[in-house]
Amino acid sequence: MTDTETPPQAAEDPSKPAKHPRRAAGASFPSMPLGEAVTLIKKIASYGNTHTDAAVASFLGHSTSNSGPFRSKVAALRDYGLLTGRAGELTVTELALELVHPGLDADPAASLRAAFMNCKLFATVLDALPKDTNLGTAGLANTAMHNHGVASQSKDAFAASFVKGGVLAGLIEEVDAEHVKILADGATASDSGANDHSDPEDVVHEGTGRQQSTPRPPAVDAATAVVSHAWPIDGGFVRFTIESSKTLPASAYGVIGTVIEAGDKLAEMLAAPATTTGDTTDSE
């Protein structure tokens, strides 16, 4: 009986960078918020309804239709049901035209809700989350990862796009910078009591199970919160709120999306300085 020898393994070359395992892709979703998608589809539709891939790329400021950023934008517009087409030809959908060129009987808010719900993952998560309950956005991101297949490295991007789009569509109310409320079926942000002057609501904070009162900012009398967004900054918050007893025109929503994007940049500029507990270096 003879022993079977195991051939020696080749030593790794230390001069070559170590190989890292590939990350799982996870469930797909539009990282582009709904407001930005509306802005882009308005730009595309301004040139007509049907175009080649190359033409759409040029409308959106890309030199080629083969670039990753352009494909990502097209994928997001498809997810929202605003763009369709294959084999080199893209067409603005009827839903998109309702937002871009609303008729006298148009309902822009309903069209925005339809666009948001066209994203299957957004619709699934929205349906699964408890309604009329204050939810932490960090917990929402983790739930999307655990229960809906969102990759761990993408969970925060998912939560940001989900919340921004839901707020714009009137399906989600932003309670404060870290908490949101999924509105009950049939309710919208305009009739959710966002401008109620009652006692502060109880908020459950992740990881503690304790409840803490979080007051809401005062609202304008005889008006409803159509859009409400808040960003934490060093020493306070930046808030963007539109309160009106009238339905906003469809043309306003593209501008609202732009304002929210600008608010993101402003909040980043005014954010509290990061604190460090020791020297850290990037491994990449």
C-alpha angles and dihedrals in degrees: 000000000000131000117246109233120221111225112242115256117241112253116245115254105246090206091066121078115255116259116245122206114252116256119243111254096225127195115330124240137159108272087190109089117238093249092058090046090055090051092052096046090051089055092049094045091051087072095047138281105280127042143156119261090251092053093050090048090055092047089056095047100260124132094211138024090223096071120114095232092053093049090049091054092049091048091052092049089051091049090055091047093243098116133033139171142093141214096051098312125101127191132196108238128233090250090055091049089054087059097040098041107021117189127218091273095043122132106203093182091055091047091052091050090050091051092050093048091049086075099086095206093049090049092048094049093044091052093048098049120090114260129234091010126117109249128189113237090222090056090046090055092049092048090053088053097046100038107025107036100252110156116251092239090053102043096097092047088050092052092048094050093041094051096043092048093044092050091050091048092050093242098108130046118209106223095183139325093294104029136061137178125222106220121231119259110286094016125108134195089262093063101030094097094254089152095046113135096206126122118303115276125243114254123199111217118211117254095015107064086210124126123230129184113245115187120215123226115259116264133214114270119250092016135095129222106254094171127012125175132163134190125194116233135173104296099359147350141293110223130194113190133164113196118183141146088217130077112253118241117251091247090064096064096067089053090047090055090052091050091051091050089050089049089056090055093045092050091050089052093049097039121127112269113262116254121220129201096196145341114308130184132192114252093207 
